[in-house]
């Protein structure tokens, strides 16, 4: 059975696993990104951790932010402190002596959905990852969409509010500032300031408020949390409806940590989509929570891409 190493590099964690052809994980592990000083150190750490299982490994797929797919380097990633331009493919290739492919993390999640998730039979679909940031990977006509510079899919930086919140990218009113982790928490804190008290969220210390706690409280009909969820799903539906209206994408998968809040997120986003999507597309879109969400779609997808590129004929 062929096996490939999939690595998901994020601003908070680096996660990896050896993935077999059924999508099963072995040697799964996660390291805090801030504890790693350089990509050389990362390659050494992963190599040491899995070296007893290297036999039979045929290649490596890496999903990372700010990847230039032409040069296979990470370039100016705002959330990584490993230097401006990182030749990550070369570093892993020389450490492991195996072929390596590097892709953008959001595209890795889309490959995961295409090879192992709900999109196996789909030619047009999008995967939106909701977490510390907002990612988007798309397949159109059966092909991944990269754009002219390999940067397609920055839906998190589409502006949904004129003169809105300041974003890390330097602009104002980006979708990310309302529906990524920090944006959701900010909305909750703003609403709590004006609430008359009695919110379940006031029983949590402010530093422990997370999107999942907010969604949990909303399921218990906590008024402030319901208001937060309403705002989040309205902005999310704005982003998704633009995607549907522009590209006529039928299937949109939600993935990532915040998507774990599941049904309430889908239900309320669907409600707003019914108003934001064009009438003739309104009955045709299909929003769903990714079924591979518990597994890490980016690990699956980068390993699957490596398999597609490097698998030896057995
Ligand atoms: Zn932005």
Boltz pocket constraint, residues with backbone or C-beta under 6 A from the ligand:
constraints:
  - pocket:
      binder: B
      contacts: [[A, 156], [A, 157], [A, 167], [A, 168], [A, 169], [A, 170], [A, 171], [A, 174], [A, 176]]
      max_distance: 6.0
